[in-house]
Amino acid sequence: MRGFAALWKGEPTTRFHAVGSIAAIGAGWWLGLERWEWAFVIAMIGLVWFAEAVNTSLERLADAVTLEHHPLIGLSKDVASAAVLIISITALMTGLVVFGPYLSNMIGK
């Protein structure tokens, strides 16, 4: 739990992930998702948090090596951040696929 606490305290972006996670869970509950849809929602939430944790870990490790600019360390940090962006976009697209039909039906009624 120390790692999770460090992630929460040390990374402001975790607040966005928390809001998104709570919103997805709340919307899923409100819309009455099927079990298989919950599996996708839960998997995407977990993958976004996982990617953020790995990214933060890599950044802290790189900072422990040196705080001076090093092109390879900078590139490594950028790629790890890109991984968070990639899975976040994937989670958003998955959310559109899962929640879209429910919201479309609500709008159409």
HELIX and SHEET records of a PDB file:
HELIX    1   1 ARG A    2  GLY A   10  1                                   9    
HELIX    2   2 THR A   13  LEU A   31  1                                  19    
HELIX    3   3 ARG A   35  VAL A   65  1                                  31    
HELIX    4   4 PRO A   71  GLY A  108  1                                  38    
END                                                                             
